[in-house]
């Protein structure tokens, strides 16, 4: 039995789909058959019920709504608040120096740290669907139909046109002939000049030599580094000192220490590390610029890390080193007994140098010739070592040196200055005495003049031609000192603070730095100019004038701190300042407010810097520096513009320093004048305050007198009324008046 269902369309009906509607119709039809409800035609009836639409939230059976909620980024922490303030007492503080800086130079580099930044990253999964939009365009093109055409020309037209063109060509030809006749001579002269004169030659180059003409250009070809790194000796080391050989132009010595931080060094205080001093040869790199490697000649073994080195100026085979433990160590490169592994010819004592065949050289290892007693040495690490000139008479008790340079001075931050004699530790004397104990023959203790404690030194400096028993030194707080070790103690030694302070003859205070001086150099062109390198600036001192402050103080270094520096050996107005990220070149001929050139070829922080003062025949000049990562030595050839002096450079720089001195003297005089003006103003203000106080006292006296008179009048009036009202007799009134007169 089958039934056909029909229904009229209803607009308010909620249609869910064609398939659902057919299923409901089949289900209702089957129910109608079971109930037996049919109309007269035999068809079953179907009744539709209108349902009310109820809005409710969307619930996805696949969890899509939860994924949408996860895409919303919410703050996982409260917003950070930063407040930057400055103490009121620092307003108007003196001592600042301002420099001119362009807007493009104020850059700040934010390096990636190991721990990461404080922000947290959140990964979001976002799905996007892209579809090209469909657009309909219509265009109408024009159709050009082909048409057959015929053109007939008259020969007369061509003849007249040709005649006109010939007349015009003739006129142009006449003008061209006149132009060629006019300029032919000058063109011929110019062609002949081109054959005789190079038109591409620089005009300024003809005024001087070729190297002087390149003074304003940087030669990047010669700035390629020659590097040295030995895995067995340099791994995880930091370069502490670099010194060039005084007589052999291609030998350079380098000492290294463990690359440890301050905290790590404090934890292992007292522990000894085996170290080495390496002596390299760069003769191959000097002769051929394409060769960038440096060979190793000597390995000097030491049981203690070396902080500073110094070659003997006269006996260049002797090398003195200062240890971190405060001891002094000495090597002799020519001593056969000190060699651990000699070359292929052990019977020869000849030093390997640049003249020998490199294929016949081997690395020579040597042990120390002598090591000083730790009890009689410094209590802190040796900061610097310098040989005393032969003209100086060190001490009367010590045997004369007979014109030889046999004494040297070592300084440290423990306030102790030691003077050593190299004659007892010579190889001939050590062969005779086996149990010799090396100790300084003279020691002086330095104390601060204010009695606050020991005066430590970080650098010292001698003049090569001096004969006095003095030397310049830099303290561990950035001051420049002149010390005389021949001064004898006075006062019987009862007050040690006062007697030791007499060793310091002059003190130049540094107001902007309270840390040890990194380098102390003397200008090779001006003997009274001394350079001190500090952490964030450098200073130039004039020792021949009575001025206790530097005549020039540079601007502060931004983004990094200084590590070392030196005067240029060949240019009077150039100073090299090494930083942790490169080298600043200050050319005072160009400008003095900021570096003229910055060499950013440092791969890691620079720890030590040194110039070679040896003059090569080919006029090459070298500078070397070491880094703190893997004990690598970098050797650079100085560019031409930084090596060759400019015309009248010494006179220009001398005038510049004189202007700086005049400026300092003006500031000094103005300080005296301003101090006098301030004192005068203080006196005027004190007189003014005294006069105001005096006037105030006078006014107070007048007011007090007036009050007393009013009081007397009141008492007289009171007594008068007492007499009138019978409260007092006339006799008592007379007695009261007599008592008032007595007062």
C-alpha positions as CSV (number, residue, x, y, z in Angstrom):
1,X,0.0,0.0,0.0
2,X,1.6,3.3,-1.0
3,X,0.6,6.9,-0.4
4,X,1.5,10.1,-2.2
5,X,2.0,13.1,-0.1
6,X,1.6,16.7,-1.3
7,X,2.1,19.9,0.6
8,X,1.9,23.6,-0.3
9,X,5.0,25.7,0.1
10,X,5.2,27.8,3.3
11,X,7.6,30.8,3.6
12,X,7.8,30.7,7.4
13,X,8.9,27.1,7.3
14,X,12.6,26.4,8.2
15,X,14.0,24.3,5.5
16,X,17.0,22.3,6.6
17,X,17.7,20.5,3.3
18,X,16.2,18.6,0.6
19,X,17.3,15.2,1.9
20,X,15.9,15.9,5.5
21,X,12.6,16.9,4.0
22,X,12.2,13.8,2.0
23,X,13.1,11.6,5.1
24,X,10.5,13.4,7.2
25,X,7.9,13.0,4.5
26,X,8.6,9.2,4.3
27,X,8.4,8.9,8.0
28,X,5.1,10.8,8.4
29,X,3.7,8.9,5.5
30,X,4.4,5.6,7.1
31,X,2.7,6.9,10.3
32,X,-0.3,7.9,8.4
33,X,-0.6,4.4,6.9
34,X,-0.5,2.8,10.3
35,X,-3.2,5.1,11.7
36,X,-5.3,4.5,8.6
37,X,-6.0,8.3,8.1
38,X,-7.0,8.8,4.4
39,X,-9.1,11.3,2.6
40,X,-11.7,10.6,0.0
41,X,-9.2,10.1,-2.7
42,X,-7.3,7.5,-0.7
43,X,-4.3,9.8,0.2
44,X,-2.9,10.3,3.7
45,X,-3.1,13.7,5.4
46,X,0.0,15.6,6.7
47,X,-0.1,18.4,9.2
48,X,2.9,21.0,9.6
49,X,3.6,22.6,12.9
50,X,5.3,26.0,12.9
51,X,8.2,26.0,15.4
52,X,9.7,29.1,17.0
53,X,13.3,30.0,16.1
54,X,15.6,30.1,19.1
55,X,19.1,31.7,18.8
56,X,21.9,29.9,20.6
57,X,25.7,29.8,20.5
58,X,27.5,28.0,17.8
59,X,28.8,24.6,18.9
60,X,31.2,22.9,16.5
61,X,31.4,19.2,16.7
62,X,35.0,19.4,15.5
63,X,36.3,21.8,18.2
64,X,36.7,24.8,15.8
65,X,35.4,27.3,18.3
66,X,38.1,26.3,20.8
67,X,40.8,26.8,18.2
68,X,39.4,30.3,17.4
69,X,39.6,31.2,21.1
70,X,43.3,30.0,21.3
71,X,44.2,32.4,18.5
72,X,43.4,35.4,20.7
73,X,46.6,36.7,22.3
74,X,46.1,37.7,26.0
75,X,48.7,39.3,28.3
76,X,50.3,36.6,30.4
77,X,52.0,39.2,32.7
78,X,51.3,42.7,33.9
79,X,52.7,45.5,31.8
80,X,56.2,46.7,32.9
81,X,56.7,50.2,34.3
82,X,60.1,51.9,34.1
83,X,61.0,55.1,35.9
84,X,64.2,56.9,35.1
85,X,65.2,59.5,37.6
86,X,68.3,61.5,38.6
87,X,69.4,62.7,42.0
88,X,68.9,66.4,42.6
89,X,72.5,66.8,43.8
90,X,73.9,65.9,40.4
91,X,72.2,68.8,38.7
92,X,74.7,71.4,37.4
93,X,77.7,69.1,38.2
94,X,80.9,70.3,36.8
95,X,83.4,68.2,34.8
96,X,81.3,67.3,31.7
97,X,82.7,67.8,28.2
98,X,80.3,68.1,25.2
99,X,81.2,67.0,21.7
100,X,79.6,67.6,18.3
101,X,78.0,64.4,17.0
102,X,75.8,64.0,14.0
103,X,72.5,62.3,14.2
104,X,73.6,59.4,12.2
105,X,76.5,58.6,14.6
106,X,74.3,58.1,17.6
107,X,73.7,54.4,17.0
108,X,73.3,51.8,19.7
109,X,73.9,48.1,19.1
110,X,71.9,45.6,21.1
111,X,73.7,42.3,21.1
112,X,72.0,38.9,21.6
113,X,72.7,37.6,25.1
114,X,73.0,34.0,26.1
115,X,70.1,34.1,28.5
116,X,67.8,35.8,26.0
117,X,65.5,38.8,26.5
118,X,62.7,39.1,29.2
119,X,59.9,38.8,26.6
120,X,58.2,35.5,25.9
121,X,57.3,34.2,22.4
122,X,54.0,32.5,21.7
123,X,53.5,30.4,18.6
124,X,50.1,30.8,16.9
125,X,48.7,28.6,14.3
126,X,46.6,30.6,11.8
127,X,45.0,29.3,8.7
128,X,44.5,31.6,5.7
129,X,42.6,30.9,2.5
130,X,43.3,33.1,-0.5
131,X,41.3,33.2,-3.7
132,X,41.6,35.3,-6.8
133,X,38.7,37.6,-7.5
134,X,36.9,37.1,-10.8
135,X,36.2,40.1,-12.9
136,X,34.5,40.4,-16.2
137,X,35.9,42.8,-18.8
138,X,34.7,43.7,-22.3
139,X,36.5,45.5,-25.0
140,X,35.5,46.7,-28.5
141,X,38.1,46.6,-31.3
142,X,38.0,48.5,-34.5
143,X,38.3,46.6,-37.8
144,X,40.0,48.3,-40.6
145,X,39.1,46.8,-44.0
146,X,41.6,46.6,-46.8
147,X,41.1,49.0,-49.7
148,X,43.0,49.1,-53.0
149,X,44.4,52.6,-53.8
150,X,46.6,54.0,-56.7
151,X,48.7,57.2,-56.5
152,X,50.1,59.0,-59.5
153,X,53.1,61.4,-59.1
154,X,54.3,64.2,-61.4
155,X,58.1,64.2,-62.3
156,X,58.3,68.0,-61.9
157,X,57.6,67.7,-58.2
158,X,60.7,65.6,-57.7
159,X,62.9,67.9,-59.6
160,X,61.9,71.0,-57.7
161,X,62.3,69.2,-54.3
162,X,65.8,68.0,-55.2
163,X,66.9,71.4,-56.2
164,X,65.8,72.8,-52.9
165,X,67.7,70.1,-51.0
166,X,70.9,70.6,-52.9
167,X,70.8,74.3,-52.1
168,X,70.4,73.6,-48.4
169,X,73.2,71.0,-48.4
170,X,75.5,73.4,-50.1
171,X,74.8,76.0,-47.4
172,X,75.4,73.5,-44.7
173,X,78.7,72.3,-46.3
174,X,79.9,75.9,-46.4
175,X,79.2,76.3,-42.7
176,X,81.0,73.0,-41.9
177,X,84.1,74.1,-43.9
178,X,84.3,77.4,-42.0
179,X,83.9,75.5,-38.6
180,X,86.7,73.0,-39.5
181,X,89.0,75.8,-40.6
182,X,88.4,77.6,-37.4
183,X,89.0,74.7,-34.9
184,X,91.5,72.6,-36.9
185,X,94.5,74.2,-35.3
186,X,93.2,73.8,-31.7
187,X,92.3,70.2,-32.3
188,X,95.7,69.4,-33.7
189,X,97.3,71.1,-30.6
190,X,95.1,69.2,-28.2
191,X,96.0,65.9,-29.9
192,X,99.7,66.7,-29.7
193,X,99.3,67.6,-26.0
194,X,97.6,64.3,-25.2
195,X,100.6,62.5,-26.7
196,X,103.0,64.4,-24.5
197,X,101.1,65.0,-21.2
198,X,99.1,62.4,-19.2
199,X,95.7,64.1,-18.8
200,X,94.7,61.6,-16.2
201,X,97.5,62.3,-13.8
202,X,96.7,63.9,-10.4
203,X,98.0,67.5,-10.3
204,X,98.7,67.4,-6.6
205,X,100.8,64.3,-7.1
206,X,103.4,66.3,-9.1
207,X,103.9,68.6,-6.1
208,X,105.5,65.9,-3.9
209,X,106.4,62.2,-3.8
210,X,103.9,59.5,-4.6
211,X,103.4,58.5,-1.0
212,X,102.7,62.0,0.1
213,X,100.1,62.4,-2.6
214,X,98.2,59.5,-1.1
215,X,97.9,61.1,2.4
216,X,94.2,61.6,2.1
217,X,93.4,58.1,1.0
218,X,93.2,54.9,3.0
219,X,95.1,52.0,1.5
220,X,92.9,49.0,2.2
221,X,95.3,46.6,0.3
222,X,98.0,46.8,3.1
223,X,95.4,46.4,5.9
224,X,95.2,42.6,5.5
225,X,96.2,41.0,8.8
226,X,99.0,38.5,9.4
227,X,97.7,36.3,12.1
228,X,99.3,33.7,14.3
229,X,97.5,31.0,16.3
230,X,99.0,27.8,17.8
231,X,96.4,25.4,19.2
232,X,98.9,23.8,21.6
233,X,99.8,27.1,23.2
234,X,97.1,29.7,22.5
235,X,93.8,27.8,23.0
236,X,91.7,29.6,25.7
237,X,94.4,32.1,26.4
238,X,94.4,35.9,26.5
239,X,97.3,38.0,25.2
240,X,98.8,40.0,28.1
241,X,101.9,41.6,26.5
242,X,103.6,42.1,23.0
243,X,107.1,43.3,22.5
244,X,109.1,43.6,19.2
245,X,112.8,42.5,19.2
246,X,115.0,45.6,19.5
247,X,117.6,44.6,16.9
248,X,116.1,41.9,14.7
249,X,113.3,43.6,12.8
250,X,111.2,40.4,12.1
251,X,110.9,38.9,15.6
252,X,108.0,39.6,18.0
253,X,107.4,38.1,21.5
254,X,104.0,37.5,23.0
255,X,102.9,36.4,26.5
256,X,99.6,34.9,27.4
257,X,97.5,34.2,30.5
258,X,94.4,32.1,31.2
259,X,91.2,33.7,29.8
260,X,89.3,33.8,33.1
261,X,86.8,36.3,34.5
262,X,87.4,38.1,37.7
263,X,85.1,35.8,39.7
264,X,86.8,32.7,38.3
265,X,90.2,34.2,39.0
266,X,89.2,34.8,42.6
267,X,88.0,31.2,43.1
268,X,91.4,29.8,42.0
269,X,93.6,32.3,43.8
270,X,97.0,30.8,44.5
271,X,96.8,28.2,41.8
272,X,99.6,28.1,39.3
273,X,99.1,27.6,35.5
274,X,101.8,26.5,33.1
275,X,102.3,29.2,30.5
276,X,104.5,30.0,27.5
277,X,106.1,33.0,25.9
278,X,106.1,32.7,22.1
279,X,108.6,34.4,19.8
280,X,107.4,34.6,16.2
281,X,109.1,35.4,12.9
282,X,107.2,37.4,10.2
283,X,110.0,37.9,7.6
284,X,108.2,35.9,4.9
285,X,105.1,38.0,5.3
286,X,107.3,41.2,5.1
287,X,109.0,40.2,1.9
288,X,105.8,38.9,0.1
289,X,102.5,40.6,0.9
290,X,100.6,37.6,-0.4
291,X,101.9,35.5,2.5
292,X,99.8,35.9,5.6
293,X,101.3,33.4,8.0
294,X,103.8,33.9,10.7
295,X,106.3,31.2,11.8
296,X,107.1,30.2,15.4
297,X,110.8,30.3,16.4
298,X,111.0,30.1,20.2
299,X,108.8,28.7,23.0
300,X,109.8,29.9,26.4
301,X,108.4,27.8,29.2
302,X,107.4,29.3,32.5
303,X,105.7,27.7,35.6
304,X,103.7,30.9,36.2
305,X,101.6,33.1,33.9
306,X,103.4,36.2,32.5
307,X,101.8,39.6,32.8
308,X,104.5,41.8,31.1
309,X,107.6,41.4,29.0
310,X,110.7,43.5,28.2
311,X,113.7,42.8,26.0
312,X,117.2,43.9,27.2
313,X,118.0,47.0,25.1
314,X,121.7,46.1,24.8
315,X,121.8,42.3,25.1
316,X,118.8,41.4,22.9
317,X,119.0,37.7,23.7
318,X,117.9,38.4,27.3
319,X,114.2,38.6,28.0
320,X,112.7,39.7,31.3
321,X,109.2,38.9,32.4
322,X,106.9,39.8,35.2
323,X,104.6,37.1,36.7
324,X,101.1,37.2,38.0
325,X,102.4,36.0,41.4
326,X,104.7,39.1,41.7
327,X,107.9,37.2,40.8
328,X,110.4,38.2,38.1
329,X,111.7,35.6,35.5
330,X,114.5,35.9,33.0
331,X,115.4,33.9,29.8
332,X,118.6,33.9,27.7
333,X,117.9,32.8,24.1
334,X,121.6,32.2,23.5
335,X,122.1,29.9,26.5
336,X,122.6,26.3,25.4
337,X,122.0,24.8,28.8
338,X,118.5,26.3,29.0
339,X,117.4,24.7,25.7
340,X,114.9,21.8,26.0
341,X,114.9,20.9,22.3
342,X,117.5,22.6,20.1
343,X,117.6,22.8,16.3
344,X,119.0,20.4,13.8
345,X,122.5,21.6,14.7
346,X,122.7,21.3,18.5
347,X,126.3,22.3,18.6
348,X,125.6,25.7,17.2
349,X,124.3,28.5,19.5
350,X,123.3,30.7,16.6
351,X,119.8,32.2,17.0
352,X,117.3,31.4,14.3
353,X,116.3,34.6,12.5
354,X,115.0,35.9,9.3
355,X,118.3,35.2,7.4
356,X,118.2,31.5,7.9
357,X,116.6,29.0,5.7
358,X,113.1,28.3,6.9
359,X,113.2,24.7,5.9
360,X,116.2,24.2,8.3
361,X,114.6,25.9,11.3
362,X,112.9,24.1,14.1
363,X,111.0,25.4,17.2
364,X,113.4,26.0,20.0
365,X,112.1,25.4,23.5
366,X,113.8,27.0,26.5
367,X,113.3,27.0,30.2
368,X,113.9,30.0,32.4
369,X,117.4,31.1,33.4
370,X,116.4,32.2,36.8
371,X,113.2,32.9,38.9
372,X,113.1,35.4,41.8
373,X,112.2,34.5,45.3
374,X,108.4,34.8,45.9
375,X,109.0,36.1,49.5
376,X,111.3,38.9,48.4
377,X,109.2,39.9,45.3
378,X,106.0,41.8,44.8
379,X,102.8,40.8,46.7
380,X,100.7,41.5,43.6
381,X,101.0,40.9,39.9
382,X,103.9,42.7,38.1
383,X,102.3,45.6,36.2
384,X,105.3,46.9,34.2
385,X,109.0,46.4,33.8
386,X,111.5,49.0,32.3
387,X,115.3,49.1,32.0
388,X,117.1,52.0,33.6
389,X,119.2,54.1,31.1
390,X,122.9,53.5,31.4
391,X,123.6,57.2,32.3
392,X,121.7,56.9,35.6
393,X,123.7,56.1,38.7
394,X,121.3,53.8,40.6
395,X,122.9,53.5,44.0
396,X,126.3,54.3,45.6
397,X,126.4,50.9,47.3
398,X,125.9,49.0,44.1
399,X,129.0,48.4,41.9
400,X,129.1,50.8,38.9
401,X,127.8,49.5,35.6
402,X,130.6,51.0,33.5
403,X,128.3,52.4,30.9
404,X,126.2,49.2,30.6
405,X,122.5,48.9,31.0
406,X,122.2,46.3,33.8
407,X,119.4,47.6,36.0
408,X,115.7,47.5,35.6
409,X,112.6,48.5,37.7
410,X,109.5,46.6,38.3
411,X,106.3,48.1,39.7
412,X,103.0,46.6,41.0
413,X,99.8,47.7,42.6
414,X,101.1,46.6,46.1
415,X,102.9,50.0,46.5
416,X,106.4,48.3,46.1
417,X,109.0,49.5,43.6
418,X,111.9,47.0,43.1
419,X,115.2,47.7,41.4
420,X,116.9,44.6,40.0
421,X,120.4,43.8,38.8
422,X,120.9,41.5,35.8
423,X,124.6,40.8,36.4
424,X,124.1,38.1,39.0
425,X,121.7,36.1,36.7
426,X,124.0,36.1,33.7
427,X,124.6,32.7,32.3
428,X,128.4,32.9,33.1
429,X,127.7,33.6,36.8
430,X,124.9,31.0,37.1
431,X,127.3,28.3,35.9
432,X,129.5,29.0,39.0
433,X,126.7,29.5,41.6
434,X,124.0,26.8,41.5
435,X,122.0,27.7,44.6
436,X,121.7,31.4,43.8
437,X,118.5,33.2,45.0
438,X,117.6,36.2,42.8
439,X,116.2,39.1,44.8
440,X,116.0,42.9,44.3
441,X,119.0,44.8,45.7
442,X,116.8,47.9,46.4
443,X,113.1,48.3,47.4
444,X,111.0,51.4,48.2
445,X,107.5,51.5,49.6
446,X,105.2,54.2,48.3
447,X,102.5,55.7,50.4
448,X,99.9,58.3,49.5
449,X,100.6,61.8,50.7
450,X,97.4,62.0,52.6
451,X,98.3,58.9,54.6
452,X,95.4,56.8,53.3
453,X,97.4,53.8,52.4
454,X,99.8,52.3,49.9
455,X,100.3,53.9,46.5
456,X,100.2,51.3,43.8
457,X,101.6,51.8,40.3
458,X,100.4,50.4,37.0
459,X,102.9,51.8,34.4
460,X,106.3,53.5,34.5
461,X,108.3,55.5,31.9
462,X,111.9,56.5,31.4
463,X,113.5,59.0,29.1
464,X,116.3,57.3,27.1
465,X,118.7,60.2,27.6
466,X,118.0,61.0,31.3
467,X,120.7,60.9,34.0
468,X,118.5,61.7,37.1
469,X,117.2,59.0,39.5
470,X,113.6,59.8,38.7
471,X,110.9,58.2,36.6
472,X,107.3,59.0,35.6
473,X,104.7,56.5,36.7
474,X,100.9,56.1,36.6
475,X,99.1,55.1,39.8
476,X,96.3,52.6,40.2
477,X,93.8,55.5,40.5
478,X,94.7,57.3,37.2
479,X,97.2,59.9,38.6
480,X,100.5,60.8,37.0
481,X,103.5,60.8,39.4
482,X,107.1,61.8,39.3
483,X,109.1,59.5,41.7
484,X,112.7,59.8,42.9
485,X,114.1,56.7,44.4
486,X,117.3,58.3,45.7
487,X,115.4,60.3,48.4
488,X,116.5,59.3,51.9
489,X,114.2,58.9,54.8
490,X,114.2,61.7,57.5
491,X,112.7,61.9,60.9
492,X,114.2,58.7,62.4
493,X,111.5,56.5,60.9
494,X,109.0,57.2,63.6
495,X,106.3,58.4,61.2
496,X,106.5,56.1,58.3
497,X,103.6,57.7,56.4
498,X,105.4,61.0,56.2
499,X,108.8,59.7,55.3
500,X,107.7,57.4,52.5
501,X,105.6,60.2,50.9
502,X,108.8,62.1,50.1
503,X,109.6,59.7,47.2
504,X,106.8,61.3,45.2
505,X,108.0,64.7,44.0
506,X,105.1,65.7,41.8
507,X,101.4,64.5,41.5
508,X,99.1,65.3,38.6
509,X,95.6,64.5,39.6
510,X,93.1,62.9,37.2
511,X,89.6,64.0,38.1
512,X,87.6,61.8,35.7
513,X,89.1,58.4,36.4
514,X,89.9,56.3,39.5
515,X,91.1,53.1,37.9
516,X,94.6,52.0,36.8
517,X,96.1,53.6,33.7
518,X,96.1,51.2,30.8
519,X,99.1,52.7,28.9
520,X,101.8,55.4,29.5
521,X,103.7,56.7,26.5
522,X,106.0,59.6,25.6
523,X,105.7,61.5,22.3
524,X,108.6,60.7,20.0
525,X,108.5,64.3,18.7
526,X,107.8,66.3,21.9
527,X,109.8,65.1,24.9
528,X,107.6,66.8,27.5
529,X,104.3,65.3,26.2
530,X,103.1,62.2,28.0
531,X,100.0,60.2,27.0
532,X,97.9,58.3,29.5
533,X,95.1,55.9,28.4
534,X,92.2,55.4,30.7
535,X,89.1,53.2,30.5
536,X,86.9,55.7,28.6
537,X,89.2,58.6,27.6
538,X,92.8,59.5,27.2
539,X,94.8,62.5,28.4
540,X,97.8,64.5,27.2
541,X,100.1,66.0,29.9
542,X,102.7,68.7,29.5
543,X,105.4,68.1,32.1
544,X,107.5,71.2,31.4
545,X,104.8,73.7,32.6
546,X,103.4,74.3,36.1
547,X,100.0,72.8,35.5
548,X,98.7,69.9,37.5
549,X,95.9,69.0,35.0
550,X,96.2,67.5,31.4
551,X,96.3,70.1,28.6
552,X,94.0,67.9,26.5
553,X,91.3,65.4,27.6
554,X,89.5,63.5,24.9
555,X,85.8,62.8,24.7
556,X,84.4,59.7,26.3
557,X,84.3,56.5,24.3
558,X,80.8,55.2,23.6
559,X,79.7,51.6,23.1
560,X,83.0,50.1,24.4
561,X,86.0,50.8,26.6
562,X,89.7,51.5,25.9
563,X,92.3,48.8,26.3
564,X,95.6,50.3,25.2
565,X,97.1,52.9,22.9
566,X,100.3,54.7,21.7
567,X,101.7,57.6,19.8
568,X,102.4,57.1,16.1
569,X,106.2,56.7,15.7
570,X,106.3,58.7,12.4
571,X,103.5,61.2,12.7
572,X,103.5,63.9,15.4
573,X,99.7,64.4,15.4
574,X,98.4,60.8,15.3
575,X,97.4,58.7,18.3
576,X,96.1,55.1,18.1
577,X,93.6,54.1,20.8
578,X,92.6,50.4,20.9
579,X,89.1,49.5,22.2
580,X,87.3,46.3,22.7
581,X,85.7,46.5,19.2
582,X,88.4,48.2,17.1
583,X,91.0,51.0,16.9
584,X,90.3,54.7,17.0
585,X,92.8,56.9,15.1
586,X,93.0,60.5,16.4
587,X,94.6,62.8,13.8
588,X,94.9,66.3,15.4
589,X,95.8,67.8,12.0
590,X,92.3,66.9,10.9
591,X,90.1,67.3,14.1
592,X,90.3,66.9,17.8
593,X,86.7,66.5,19.0
594,X,86.4,62.9,17.8
595,X,88.4,60.2,16.1
596,X,89.3,60.9,12.5
597,X,89.2,57.2,11.6
598,X,87.9,54.0,13.2
599,X,89.3,50.6,12.1
600,X,86.7,48.0,12.9
601,X,88.6,44.9,11.9
602,X,88.8,43.4,15.4
603,X,87.1,40.0,15.6
604,X,87.3,40.0,19.5
605,X,88.3,42.4,22.3
606,X,91.8,43.8,21.9
607,X,93.9,43.4,25.0
608,X,97.4,44.8,24.1
609,X,98.7,47.0,21.4
610,X,102.3,47.8,20.3
611,X,104.1,49.7,17.5
612,X,107.4,48.6,16.0
613,X,109.9,51.5,16.1
614,X,112.4,49.8,13.8
615,X,112.9,51.6,10.5
616,X,112.8,49.2,7.5
617,X,114.6,50.0,4.3
618,X,111.3,49.8,2.3
619,X,109.7,52.2,4.8
620,X,107.2,49.7,6.1
621,X,105.7,50.1,9.5
622,X,104.0,47.4,11.6
623,X,101.6,47.4,14.5
624,X,100.6,44.3,16.5
625,X,97.8,43.6,18.9
626,X,96.4,40.5,20.6
627,X,92.9,39.4,21.4
628,X,91.3,37.7,24.5
629,X,89.6,34.7,22.9
630,X,92.3,32.3,21.7
631,X,95.5,34.2,22.2
632,X,95.8,35.2,18.5
633,X,98.5,37.7,17.4
634,X,97.4,40.1,14.6
635,X,100.1,41.9,12.7
636,X,99.1,44.9,10.4
637,X,101.1,47.1,8.1
638,X,100.3,50.7,8.9
639,X,98.5,52.5,5.9
640,X,100.4,55.2,4.0
641,X,98.3,58.1,5.1
642,X,98.8,57.1,8.8
643,X,102.6,56.5,8.3
644,X,104.0,59.3,6.2
645,X,104.0,62.7,7.8
646,X,102.3,65.6,6.2
647,X,103.9,68.9,5.2
648,X,104.8,71.0,8.2
649,X,103.0,68.6,10.5
650,X,105.3,69.1,13.5
651,X,104.9,72.9,13.3
652,X,101.1,72.5,13.0
653,X,100.9,70.2,16.0
654,X,103.2,72.3,18.1
655,X,100.9,75.3,17.5
656,X,97.9,73.1,18.4
657,X,99.5,72.1,21.7
658,X,100.4,75.7,22.4
659,X,96.8,76.7,21.9
660,X,95.7,74.0,24.3
661,X,98.2,75.3,26.8
662,X,96.9,78.8,26.4
663,X,93.4,77.6,26.8
664,X,94.4,75.7,30.0
665,X,96.2,78.8,31.3
666,X,93.2,80.9,30.6
667,X,90.9,78.5,32.4
668,X,93.4,78.5,35.3
669,X,93.5,82.3,35.4
670,X,89.7,82.5,35.1
671,X,89.4,80.1,38.0
672,X,91.5,82.4,40.1
673,X,89.6,85.5,39.0
674,X,86.3,83.7,39.6
675,X,87.4,82.6,43.0
676,X,88.4,86.2,43.9
677,X,85.1,87.4,42.6
678,X,83.3,84.8,44.6
679,X,85.2,85.7,47.7
680,X,84.5,89.4,47.1
681,X,80.9,88.6,46.6
682,X,80.9,86.7,49.8
683,X,82.4,89.6,51.7
684,X,79.8,92.0,50.2
685,X,77.0,89.7,51.2
686,X,78.5,89.3,54.7
687,X,78.7,93.1,55.1
688,X,75.1,93.4,53.8
689,X,73.9,90.8,56.3
690,X,75.8,92.6,59.1
691,X,74.2,95.9,58.2
692,X,70.8,94.4,58.0
693,X,71.3,92.8,61.5
694,X,72.5,96.1,62.8
695,X,69.5,97.9,61.4
696,X,67.2,95.3,62.8
697,X,68.8,95.7,66.3
698,X,68.4,99.4,66.1
699,X,64.7,99.0,65.2
700,X,64.3,96.6,68.1
701,X,65.9,99.2,70.5
702,X,63.6,101.9,69.2
703,X,60.6,99.7,69.6
704,X,61.7,98.6,73.1
705,X,62.2,102.3,74.1
706,X,58.8,103.2,72.8
707,X,57.2,100.4,74.7
708,X,59.0,101.5,77.9
709,X,57.8,105.1,77.5
710,X,54.3,103.9,77.0
711,X,54.6,101.7,80.1
712,X,55.7,104.7,82.2
713,X,52.8,106.8,80.9
714,X,50.4,104.1,81.8
715,X,51.8,103.7,85.3
716,X,51.6,107.5,85.9
717,X,48.0,107.6,84.7
718,X,47.2,104.6,86.9
719,X,48.6,106.2,90.0
720,X,46.8,109.4,89.2
721,X,43.4,107.6,89.1
722,X,44.2,105.7,92.2
723,X,44.7,109.0,94.1
724,X,41.5,110.4,92.7
725,X,39.5,107.4,93.7
726,X,41.1,107.3,97.2
727,X,43.0,104.1,96.6
728,X,46.3,105.7,97.3
729,X,47.4,108.7,99.4
730,X,49.3,111.7,98.1
731,X,52.3,110.7,100.1
732,X,52.4,107.2,98.6
733,X,52.2,108.8,95.1
734,X,55.3,111.1,95.9
735,X,57.2,108.1,97.1
736,X,56.4,106.1,93.9
737,X,57.6,109.0,91.7
738,X,60.9,109.2,93.7
739,X,61.5,105.5,93.1
740,X,60.8,105.9,89.4
741,X,63.3,108.7,89.1
742,X,66.0,106.5,90.8
743,X,65.4,103.8,88.1
